[in-house]
Amino acid sequence: KGNGDTNAAAFASCKRKGASRIAYVSVSDEVKACQEKWLPEFFSGYFDGKVIAEAAALEALGGDASQVCLVKPTFIYGGDSFGLFPPRVTYEYGSGIEQLLSLGLIKVIADITPGLIKVALRPPVSVDSVASACAAAALGKEAANGKVLDGTEAINGATDQPDATGLSEAFEWTKDNTIKFYNWAKEKIEESKKD
């Protein structure tokens, strides 16, 4: 809940300074739907804080939803290190997972599974895409301004960020290095036959 109060104070400051647009990073509705049956009680403060902040963002602009952009990811990845508190995965790893979970079959499976399993099968979104969506909204660009961008596909759709390629890159690296190993091993075998 403290997060919500802090954001509410920031949005009150925006109102005092006459802000004309607001972009706020909230949380996906699918994650929020897991609150009652799937997540421990201590998460309730987090979700309450998001509700407080979203309302404060709207109130800061006099209720004009056409100038508020809510960016609502399930999970954000990026950077160059892993972490547990807060949870973080690297850009390379996250990009591979985004590409994998964006495949049609995985999307269909996610659509029919319940709760937190559904959320775990949704693709994460890169921090670059989240930042680009927020910037687009702040600049009044039609793709983001006044929109609720819920989930990776909607967030990516509001940006000009490239598609995730981590999985393809991992396959290409594996193929290239398998060929290099094969050629090395073949050469070593031939050398051993000469001895």
C-alpha positions as CSV (number, residue, x, y, z in Angstrom):
1,K,0.0,0.0,0.0
2,G,2.9,2.3,0.6
3,N,3.7,2.2,-3.1
4,G,0.2,3.5,-3.8
5,D,0.5,6.3,-1.3
6,T,3.9,7.3,-2.7
7,N,2.5,7.3,-6.3
8,A,-0.6,9.2,-5.1
9,A,1.6,11.9,-3.7
10,A,3.6,12.1,-7.0
11,F,0.4,12.4,-9.0
12,A,-0.9,15.1,-6.6
13,S,2.3,17.0,-7.4
14,C,1.7,16.4,-11.1
15,K,-1.8,18.0,-10.7
16,R,-0.3,21.0,-8.8
17,K,2.2,21.5,-11.7
18,G,-0.5,21.2,-14.4
19,A,0.5,17.9,-16.0
20,S,-1.4,17.2,-19.2
21,R,-0.6,13.5,-19.5
22,I,0.3,10.6,-17.2
23,A,1.8,7.2,-17.9
24,Y,1.8,4.7,-15.0
25,V,3.2,1.2,-14.8
26,S,0.6,-0.9,-13.0
27,V,0.0,-4.6,-13.1
28,S,-1.8,-6.9,-15.5
29,D,-5.4,-7.6,-14.8
30,E,-4.6,-11.3,-15.1
31,V,-2.0,-11.0,-12.3
32,K,-4.5,-9.0,-10.2
33,A,-7.2,-11.7,-10.7
34,C,-4.9,-14.2,-8.9
35,Q,-4.9,-12.2,-5.7
36,E,-7.7,-14.0,-3.8
37,K,-7.2,-17.7,-4.7
38,W,-3.6,-17.9,-5.9
39,L,-1.3,-15.5,-4.0
40,P,-0.4,-15.2,-0.3
41,E,-2.2,-12.5,1.7
42,F,0.8,-10.3,1.9
43,F,0.4,-9.4,-1.8
44,S,-2.8,-7.6,-1.0
45,G,-0.9,-4.4,-0.1
46,Y,0.8,-4.5,-3.5
47,F,-2.5,-4.7,-5.4
48,D,-4.2,-2.1,-3.1
49,G,-1.3,0.2,-3.8
50,K,-1.8,-0.2,-7.6
51,V,-5.5,0.6,-7.3
52,I,-4.7,3.7,-5.2
53,A,-2.1,4.8,-7.8
54,E,-4.3,4.2,-10.8
55,A,-7.2,6.3,-9.2
56,A,-4.7,9.0,-8.2
57,A,-3.4,9.2,-11.8
58,L,-6.9,9.6,-13.2
59,E,-7.8,12.2,-10.5
60,A,-4.6,14.2,-11.2
61,L,-6.0,14.9,-14.7
62,G,-9.5,15.7,-13.5
63,G,-10.8,12.3,-14.5
64,D,-9.7,12.7,-18.1
65,A,-8.9,9.0,-19.0
66,S,-8.0,10.1,-22.5
67,Q,-4.7,11.5,-21.2
68,V,-3.8,8.6,-18.8
69,C,-1.9,5.5,-20.1
70,L,-1.9,2.5,-17.8
71,V,1.0,0.1,-18.8
72,K,0.1,-3.3,-17.2
73,P,2.7,-6.0,-17.6
74,T,2.7,-9.4,-16.1
75,F,6.5,-9.5,-15.6
76,I,9.2,-7.1,-16.8
77,Y,12.7,-8.4,-17.8
78,G,15.9,-6.6,-18.6
79,G,19.3,-5.6,-17.4
80,D,22.3,-7.8,-17.1
81,S,21.8,-9.7,-13.8
82,F,19.4,-12.1,-12.1
83,G,17.8,-11.3,-8.7
84,L,15.2,-12.6,-6.3
85,F,14.3,-9.4,-4.4
86,P,12.9,-7.9,-6.5
87,P,12.7,-10.7,-9.0
88,R,14.7,-9.9,-12.1
89,V,15.9,-11.8,-15.2
90,T,18.4,-10.7,-17.7
91,Y,17.6,-9.3,-21.1
92,E,18.9,-12.3,-23.0
93,Y,17.0,-14.8,-20.8
94,G,13.8,-12.8,-20.8
95,S,13.9,-12.3,-24.6
96,G,14.1,-16.0,-25.1
97,I,11.2,-16.6,-22.7
98,E,9.1,-13.9,-24.3
99,Q,9.7,-15.4,-27.8
100,L,8.9,-18.9,-26.5
101,L,5.7,-17.9,-24.6
102,S,4.5,-15.8,-27.6
103,L,4.2,-18.9,-29.8
104,G,0.6,-19.7,-30.9
105,L,0.4,-23.1,-29.1
106,I,1.6,-21.6,-25.8
107,K,-0.9,-18.7,-26.1
108,V,-3.7,-21.2,-26.6
109,I,-2.7,-23.3,-23.6
110,A,-2.4,-20.1,-21.5
111,D,-5.8,-19.0,-22.5
112,I,-7.4,-22.2,-21.2
113,T,-5.5,-22.6,-18.0
114,P,-6.5,-21.0,-14.6
115,G,-5.0,-18.4,-12.4
116,L,-1.3,-18.2,-11.7
117,I,-0.6,-21.0,-14.3
118,K,-2.1,-18.7,-16.9
119,V,0.1,-15.8,-15.8
120,A,3.2,-18.0,-15.8
121,L,2.5,-18.9,-19.4
122,R,2.1,-15.3,-20.5
123,P,5.2,-13.7,-22.1
124,P,7.2,-11.2,-20.1
125,V,7.9,-7.8,-21.6
126,S,11.2,-6.0,-21.8
127,V,11.9,-3.0,-19.7
128,D,12.7,-1.2,-23.0
129,S,9.2,-1.8,-24.3
130,V,7.7,-0.6,-21.0
131,A,9.8,2.5,-21.1
132,S,8.9,3.1,-24.8
133,A,5.2,2.8,-24.1
134,C,5.4,5.3,-21.2
135,A,7.4,7.7,-23.3
136,A,4.9,7.4,-26.2
137,A,2.1,8.2,-23.8
138,A,3.9,11.1,-22.3
139,L,4.5,12.5,-25.7
140,G,0.9,12.1,-26.7
141,K,1.4,9.5,-29.3
142,E,-1.8,7.8,-30.4
143,A,-0.6,4.3,-29.9
144,A,-0.3,4.8,-26.1
145,N,-2.0,8.0,-25.0
146,G,-5.2,7.4,-23.2
147,K,-4.9,3.6,-23.5
148,V,-4.8,0.7,-21.1
149,L,-1.9,-1.5,-22.4
150,D,-2.6,-4.7,-20.6
151,G,-0.1,-7.5,-21.3
152,T,3.0,-7.9,-23.5
153,E,1.3,-7.9,-26.8
154,A,-0.5,-4.6,-26.1
155,I,2.6,-3.0,-24.6
156,N,4.8,-4.0,-27.5
157,G,2.1,-2.9,-30.0
158,A,2.4,0.6,-28.7
159,T,6.1,0.8,-29.3
160,D,8.6,0.6,-32.1
161,Q,10.7,-1.9,-30.2
162,P,11.9,-5.0,-32.1
163,D,10.4,-8.4,-31.6
164,A,12.0,-10.6,-29.0
165,T,14.6,-12.9,-30.6
166,G,16.3,-14.6,-27.6
167,L,15.0,-18.1,-28.5
168,S,16.0,-17.8,-32.1
169,E,19.5,-16.5,-31.1
170,A,19.9,-19.4,-28.6
171,F,19.1,-22.0,-31.3
172,E,21.4,-20.3,-33.8
173,W,24.3,-20.2,-31.2
174,T,23.6,-23.9,-30.4
175,K,23.7,-24.8,-34.1
176,D,26.9,-22.9,-34.8
177,N,28.7,-24.3,-31.8
178,T,27.5,-27.8,-32.5
179,I,29.0,-27.5,-36.0
180,K,32.2,-26.1,-34.6
181,F,32.4,-29.0,-32.1
182,Y,31.7,-31.6,-34.8
183,N,34.4,-30.2,-37.1
184,W,36.9,-30.0,-34.1
185,A,36.1,-33.6,-33.1
186,K,36.4,-34.8,-36.7
187,E,39.8,-33.2,-37.0
188,K,41.0,-34.7,-33.7
189,I,39.8,-38.2,-34.8
190,E,41.6,-37.8,-38.1
191,E,44.8,-36.7,-36.3
192,S,44.6,-39.7,-33.9
193,K,44.3,-42.1,-36.9
194,K,47.6,-40.7,-38.3
195,D,49.5,-41.4,-35.0
